[in-house]
Amino acid sequence: QVQLVESGGGSVQAGGSLRLSCVASGDIPRILQMGWYRQIPGKQREMVALITSGGRTSYTDSVRGRFAISRDIAKSTVALQMANLNIEDSGVYFCYVKTDHGVGDLEHWGQGTLVSVSS
């Protein structure tokens, strides 16, 4: 199967920046989408940013203009550059990859990396 490993999480002061990275490995015939979700304490897991194989990006309203997603299809990696972080961004961020294995689309998740923003 596909394995996802995130890195780059940590503690940062409000207004600071972090860069999250994720690398996918395993049997990956075709990547359809890559992205990031997050779990904020007390809230349901939400989509943060997605990028298609063609480079089209989507962002949740609360991060648009502050976060930037990028990917390298050849290397099966995706990154999330987060700027001007605020306390509301704190939570566990999960790498997400959607693939086509010929038997339908499959979704894969990383273990998560913690982002803690303090004032």
C-alpha positions in Angstrom: 0.0 0.0 0.0 0.9 3.7 0.0 2.7 5.1 3.0 2.7 8.8 3.9 5.2 10.4 6.2 4.8 14.0 7.4 7.4 16.3 8.8 7.9 20.0 9.7 5.4 20.4 12.5 6.4 22.1 15.7 5.9 25.1 18.0 5.9 28.6 16.6 4.9 32.0 17.9 1.9 33.8 16.3 2.8 35.5 13.1 5.6 33.0 12.4 5.9 30.4 9.7 6.2 26.7 9.3 6.7 24.4 6.3 5.1 21.0 6.4 6.4 18.2 4.1 5.0 14.8 3.1 6.5 12.0 1.1 4.5 9.1 -0.3 6.0 5.7 -1.0 4.8 2.3 -2.0 2.7 1.2 -4.9 1.5 4.4 -6.5 0.2 3.8 -10.0 -1.3 7.3 -10.3 -1.8 10.2 -8.0 -5.0 12.2 -8.5 -4.7 14.6 -5.6 -2.4 15.5 -2.7 -3.1 17.8 0.2 -3.4 18.5 3.9 -6.2 18.2 6.4 -6.1 19.3 10.0 -7.8 18.3 13.3 -8.3 21.4 15.5 -9.2 20.5 19.1 -12.9 20.4 19.5 -13.6 20.5 15.8 -14.1 18.0 13.0 -11.2 17.2 10.7 -11.2 19.8 7.9 -9.6 20.2 4.5 -6.8 22.8 4.5 -5.4 22.7 1.0 -5.5 20.4 -2.0 -3.6 20.2 -5.2 -4.5 18.1 -8.2 -2.0 16.4 -10.5 -2.6 19.3 -12.9 -1.6 21.8 -10.4 -5.0 23.2 -9.5 -5.2 24.3 -5.8 -8.0 24.7 -3.3 -7.8 26.2 0.1 -10.2 26.5 3.0 -11.2 30.1 3.5 -9.4 30.6 6.8 -6.0 29.9 5.3 -6.3 31.4 1.9 -3.6 34.0 1.3 -1.5 32.7 4.2 -0.8 29.1 3.2 0.6 27.8 -0.1 0.6 24.2 -1.2 3.0 22.7 -3.7 3.8 19.2 -4.9 6.3 17.2 -7.0 4.5 14.4 -8.7 7.6 12.7 -9.9 8.9 12.5 -6.3 5.5 11.9 -4.8 5.9 14.8 -2.3 3.6 17.6 -1.2 4.4 20.6 1.0 2.5 23.2 2.8 4.1 26.6 3.4 2.3 28.3 6.3 2.8 31.9 7.0 1.4 34.4 9.5 0.2 31.6 11.7 -2.3 32.3 14.4 -3.5 30.4 17.5 -6.6 29.1 15.6 -4.2 27.2 13.3 -3.1 25.0 16.1 -3.8 21.3 15.6 -2.7 18.1 14.0 -2.0 18.2 10.3 -2.5 15.2 8.2 -1.0 14.5 4.7 -3.6 13.2 2.2 -3.1 11.5 -1.1 -5.8 10.2 -3.5 -4.7 7.6 -5.9 -6.1 5.5 -8.8 -5.3 1.8 -8.4 -7.5 0.6 -11.2 -10.2 -0.6 -8.8 -11.5 2.8 -7.9 -10.0 5.8 -6.2 -8.3 5.2 -2.9 -7.5 7.7 -0.1 -4.4 7.5 2.1 -3.5 9.3 5.3 -0.3 10.1 7.2 0.0 9.8 10.9 -0.2 13.5 11.5 2.2 16.2 12.6 1.4 18.6 15.5 1.4 22.4 14.9 1.3 24.5 18.1 0.9 28.3 17.7 1.3 30.5 20.8 0.9 34.2 21.4 
